[in-house]
Amino acid sequence: VGTVNASSLRMRESASNSSRVVDVLADNAEVLVLSETSDGWYKVLHNGTEGYLAADHVSIDQELGNGKVKADKLVVRSGPA
């Protein structure tokens, strides 16, 4: 989990400053960091939208561990119902 530390930060479609902007995030916006690229970008999820943010403008707040499913069958749902 990370927090934006810029007054406004453009979330891009791919890890490039020339890529299309898919959202603009405000200071202190929380994102789920999905992965990190080798060239200074985070792939993130914010309000259901995936995109890329420049890593130097995102503070990592906490790391989530991997879980393990202990069931024979698991149904993954799109919401908490």
Secondary structure as UniProt FT lines:
FT   STRAND          2..4
FT   STRAND          8..12
FT   TURN            17..18
FT   STRAND          21..26
FT   TURN            27..28
FT   STRAND          30..36
FT   TURN            38..39
FT   STRAND          41..46
FT   TURN            47..48
FT   STRAND          49..54
FT   HELIX           55..57
FT   STRAND          58..60
//
